[in-house]
Amino acid sequence: MVLAAMVVIAVAYVAAAMIAVRHGRAHSPASTIAFLAGLAVLALAMRETWGPYDDGTPWVHDAQHALVMGVAPALLALGAPVRLSLQVLPTRWARRVVAVLHLRPLRALCGPAAAVHVPLDYYGVMAAYLFTPWAQFADDNAVVHVATHGVFLLCGLLFWVPVVGADVGGWRPDRRTSLRLVELGMPIYAGFALATSSLSLLLANEAATLFGLTLVAVHRRGTRVAVPRQRVHEPLVLAPTPAAPP
């Protein structure tokens, strides 16, 4: 089921990328590679069974969670799927996508307030998982286990989309702030590992943090992501702009 969904998404993304290139839109092949890699990582991490490693193997679960929260979302964010969809959709549908982005719940999640709650959500959800009965419930109940991966993925996307800064969105920290937010993971995960006496937790999450830190440092080095100018450029403005002088 997961693999089939990833294949469908991958085909749709590649088709959209081909349309964008054919129409002269700005779309880098690196974005396509990153997005497909993110889907592959997600499919690997969320596969339904890991055979004999499923039961009582801490490093498997720790690696899964690090991939779902720290690696796959960063790669998917670099692929900028929303930006791509706005480049290739007909004007009518592109305006509807932008209208959805302007809905109050999404603005609450991705607007200026995200500067506070998104880092707290990203690092706090792992603390809640590790230091409450949540982890035990997830081990005992398949539905809770799948839902846990969904929560981790959502928190990962909410964190990495603005931090990577490749896609259209509301809050987008500058490069220095983005790097600091990712660097926070190093001492935080080290503390989690120390509190739980888990070497696998330390290695998996520190490796994912280093990966994300490298990705952000390289991608945002001297670059500024701009919304593509096209026939739907007016509704793509996701924040109020000052009126022009008379």
Phi, psi and omega in degrees: 000310180297316181297319180297318178297318180296322179296316179298315180297319180297315179298317180296319181294314180298319178298317179295321179296320179295320178295317180300315180294319181297327181266009176079018177283155180279106177215120183276140173301331178297327178294319178295316179298317181297317182294315179296322176296321178298318177296319180296317178297318181294318178297321178295315184290328187255017177301150189293330180214145174247025176061227184292348181272357184294321190261121171065030177242095188301323185293332178293312180294319180294320178293319177302311183294322178294321179292317183291324184265325192248340184250303182301312181298325179295318178291319177297320179296323178295332177287344176048061183293327179293316178301317179296317180298323179290337178284330189249341181289150172301154184308317183300315182285326178297320178295326178291321177299316180295323178298321177296320179296336180271356179300145185303316179300320180288324177293327176293324180283322190244359181278200182303327180296341180298336179300335180262307190279332183295310176299322178296318178297317186296311181275331182288328182294326177290323176296317179298321180294318186282326191247017174229175177293359182308313183300319180293319177300319181295324178290328185270341187229122183295324181295316178296324180297314179294318179297325178298316177298323178296318178295317179299318180294317179298312179297323177296316180294317179298330179277310190281331179300308177289326182292317177291320173075022181266337187257166175289138180185186180271268181292130175221105180293157177288175186300315182297315179297319179300315180296321179296320181296321178288319181299332178304331182297332183299303179289329181295311180291328175297319177295318177299316181295321179294319182292330181258000182053046184240109176290323181295322177297318180297308185295316183295314185281327176293321177296317178295322178295317178297322177298311180296322179297317178295317180299313181295317181299318182285314185294321186262016178285103177065022180243154175224120182278127179241149176291131183297139177278121179200192188293345180250026188293331183294309181288355180282351178288116187259005177219149181301141177244146181294147180291147179290146179293148182294000000 
